[in-house]
Structure formats: C-alpha cells, structure tokens
Amino acid sequence: MRIYTALITLFCPLLLVAQVDITQHVVPGRSNSAQQQQKPYVILISADGFRYDLADKYHAKNLQQLRSSGVAAKAMIPSYPSLTFPNHYTLVTGLYPSHHGLVDNSFYDKKRNECYRLGNRKAVEDSSWYGGTPLWVLAEQQQMVTACFYWVGSETGVKGVRPTYYYRYNDSIDIDARIQVVKEWLTLPEEKRPHFITFYLPEVDHEEHMYGPDSKQTSEAVHFIDESIAKMVRMTDSLKLPVNYIFLSDHGMIAVDTVNQLPMPSAIDTSKFKVPDSDVLVHLYAYNAKDVQPAYTALKQQADGYDVYLASEVPARWHYGAKDDWYQRIGDIILVPRAPKSFNFRKRKSLLGKHGFDNALPEMHATFYAWGPAFKKQLQIDAFENVHVYPLIAKILGLDITEKIDGELKVLKPILK
C-alpha cells in the first residue's frame, strides 16, 4: 500500500504490507440538521504538486475554462515547509504547520520520544499528533455531514471526530469509480448528504518527482487531472445542486541539481543529535542542550549551498521558529538547502523534482481556482497565503469558527458574491 505515492517512494521504503483497504468507512448515526440541509455544497480538490503555472504551461483547457467562470489566483503561497503533509493539514485547519503540529512529512517529538512519519500507518491514524480543528470536524460538530476521499488527517478522529464518510488512503480505486462515489454521496437523501467533500489527486506530484516538472510525463498527468475535473463537473452539473468547487494544490515543484548534491556536514555529530533523514529540510534534535551552540557555530562555518538556523533565529515570515513551535517538534537547529540543491545523506539516486524549499520561491507556489454559485465570475486575484482557505470555506458553508486560527476571512471574502 502506498500513502501519497511519490513521497512514500522517497521517504518510506519500508512500508506495512497489510492488505489494501478500499472500503468506504461510514460513521453511523450522523445526519444533517434541518438548518444544514439548506446549505450549499463545497468540493475541495487538491492536485498534489500542481504548481501555479501548470494549467497554462500544459494547456489544461478544462481548468482554464472553469477558472474563467469563477476566480483564479495568480498563485497560492504554501506554508513553510512547502511539503505535502504540513500543507494539506494547513488548508483544512487554517493554521501554520508550527501551530497544528505537522511540522514536516517526518519529524521527532522530544516529549513523546517518538517519530511521526507519513509512511507509518499507526502514526498517521493516531489523533494525538494532530492539532487544530479540521473543516470536517468543525462541520460535524455543527451537525453538517461531511465526506473525505482522502486528505491528511481524515483517517483519524481528530478531537474524537471523523468525517461521516471516508476512505483510508490507497491508489487502487480508479478515478471513474471515485467520481461515481461522489455522485452517490450527492444523491443521498438530504439528511444524509455531505455538504463538504474533500478529494485528493496525487498524479502530478508523482510524475514531477520521477521525471521533473518539465517532462512529458508531467504534461500527461496535468491532462489526466484536467479531464478528471471535467468529468466531475459534468456529473455535478447534472444533479442541479448548488455545488462550489475549490481546486488547489499543496505546493509547487522545482527541477533539482542531481549532480552537485549536499552530503551530511561533517560538523554533525550523530551521537549528540537525532537527525531524521531528509533532503530539503534537515532537523537536528539535540540530546543535550549544551551541544546546540557549538554545533551551530561549526555548521555556520561549513555552510556552502545551505543555510543554518537556530530555532530561535528562523525567518519570521516562515512562522516556523521557536516562538511558533506550539508542540516543540522543530529541530534545535535546522538546515535549509538553497534550491536547486538538496541534501543526500545516504547517497541514494535522487528524484528529479522536489519541493519543501523556501515558500517564497515562485517554483514552490501552488494553484488556487474557485467556481460555483458562491463565487464572483472572471476574477483574478493576487497571490495569498494558504491559511486563508479555511475561513473562506467556513463562510460559504455558514459554519462558526470556534477556535483561533491564523487565516483571516477578510483576505478572500472579496471573491464571494
């Protein structure tokens, strides 16, 4: 079984070999309140790695047409680090990664003396790793039924609440079958029909990692996404329901330097630091606090092709420093390579495309399009941070946000009618 295909290929070679679970899970006893039955619908679609420029670069005609009937952002800025798990969870919590707890695809928690890894099924389904209130939790708490066809955090009971309908991540269900399930959800009796649906597509990210963002394979993946979205829209149009679509991505992608890769700096003493293997962001967790400053000084002297930060000195615009680290899961020292270079501690064959770099880089920027009855038409907006998607969706669905978040409704409220 693969979880977020390309990332597993890179980070998690040793996977659980349990039988693939392709069944739909349904939480019994749920129903929409009479008030929620009157609400519109939101389908939130993430095409992993769909960089801000790919629809135009590869002439995705359906997406181009759909965005012209609604709203298109010049780009959407991912949260730092520009990685899959942190950003997918940011999109549905309105919190920066340092505030919701998924600070990387894989990281160490000193208090727990445990590691979270995206390929570890036990960790992925352990709700204690996840902070914030995901949109499906917010909705279910307010008696609105939800459904997730994959999303980070949807396979566990955050705050004790799962979506009413959900799937454990797998890549064994083809796109037509998945669209058919969405149709079945939207044709359920009103009291059982989900008003918020998430839908995840990994294909572009996978091909970009394997072959680079400028490859024929990436172009084909973009066209696959384009045709898939067109199929889904045709299906929902036939139902005559007030469906609003938000099509976005978690991050972009860059073609990396596979020749001049960065080895593990000699200043790192693995007897003094826990160092999870990574290539675009390296955390150093000190076993003893007294070792932090000497190691930092030595690393700064050696640094060539990467930047070295103490947790207290991380750029404020990343919202990733010690003051932001609510769960104390960010390394005492972090190493950040300067794209297109990346680390390769184990001298493995490198992927051709990578992300996770500084979120200010245009190549890391994501896509945001929205259309449907809630949105203005033929509107282009400037780039914005992805934390603001959460309050936008809550507004469309008429949900009350019950906890402090980093996103602000005022940023995207002007795109609503």
HELIX and SHEET records of a PDB file:
HELIX    1   1 THR A    5  PHE A   11  1                                   7    
HELIX    2   2 GLN A   36  GLN A   38  5                                   3    
HELIX    3   3 LEU A   54  LYS A   57  1                                   4    
HELIX    4   4 LYS A   61  SER A   68  1                                   8    
HELIX    5   5 THR A   84  THR A   93  1                                  10    
HELIX    6   6 PRO A   97  HIS A  100  1                                   4    
HELIX    7   7 ARG A  121  VAL A  124  1                                   4    
HELIX    8   8 SER A  127  TRP A  129  5                                   3    
HELIX    9   9 LEU A  135  GLN A  141  1                                   7    
HELIX   10  10 ILE A  175  LEU A  186  1                                  12    
HELIX   11  11 GLU A  203  TYR A  211  1                                   9    
HELIX   12  12 LYS A  216  LEU A  239  1                                  24    
HELIX   13  13 ALA A  289  ASP A  291  5                                   3    
HELIX   14  14 VAL A  292  GLN A  302  1                                  11    
HELIX   15  15 ALA A  311  GLU A  313  5                                   3    
HELIX   16  16 ALA A  316  TRP A  318  5                                   3    
HELIX   17  17 ALA A  322  ASP A  324  5                                   3    
HELIX   18  18 PRO A  362  MET A  364  5                                   3    
HELIX   19  19 ASN A  386  HIS A  388  5                                   3    
HELIX   20  20 VAL A  389  LEU A  397  1                                   9    
HELIX   21  21 LEU A  409  LEU A  412  1                                   4    
HELIX   22  22 LYS A  413  ILE A  415  5                                   3    
SHEET    1   A 9 HIS A  25  VAL A  26  0                                        
SHEET    2   A 9 TYR A 165  TYR A 166 -1                                        
SHEET    3   A 9 THR A 146  PHE A 149  1                                        
SHEET    4   A 9 PHE A 196  LEU A 201  1                                        
SHEET    5   A 9 TYR A  41  ALA A  47  1                                        
SHEET    6   A 9 VAL A 243  LEU A 248  1                                        
SHEET    7   A 9 PHE A 368  TRP A 371 -1                                        
SHEET    8   A 9 VAL A  71  ALA A  73 -1                                        
SHEET    9   A 9 LEU A 379  ILE A 381  1                                        
SHEET    1   B 2 MET A  76  ILE A  77  0                                        
SHEET    2   B 2 PHE A 384  GLU A 385  1                                        
SHEET    1   C 2 SER A 106  ASP A 109  0                                        
SHEET    2   C 2 GLU A 114  ARG A 117 -1                                        
SHEET    1   D 2 ILE A 254  ALA A 255  0                                        
SHEET    2   D 2 GLY A 353  LYS A 354 -1                                        
SHEET    1   E 4 PHE A 273  LYS A 274  0                                        
SHEET    2   E 4 VAL A 282  ALA A 286 -1                                        
SHEET    3   E 4 ILE A 333  PRO A 337 -1                                        
SHEET    4   E 4 TYR A 306  LEU A 310 -1                                        
END                                                                             
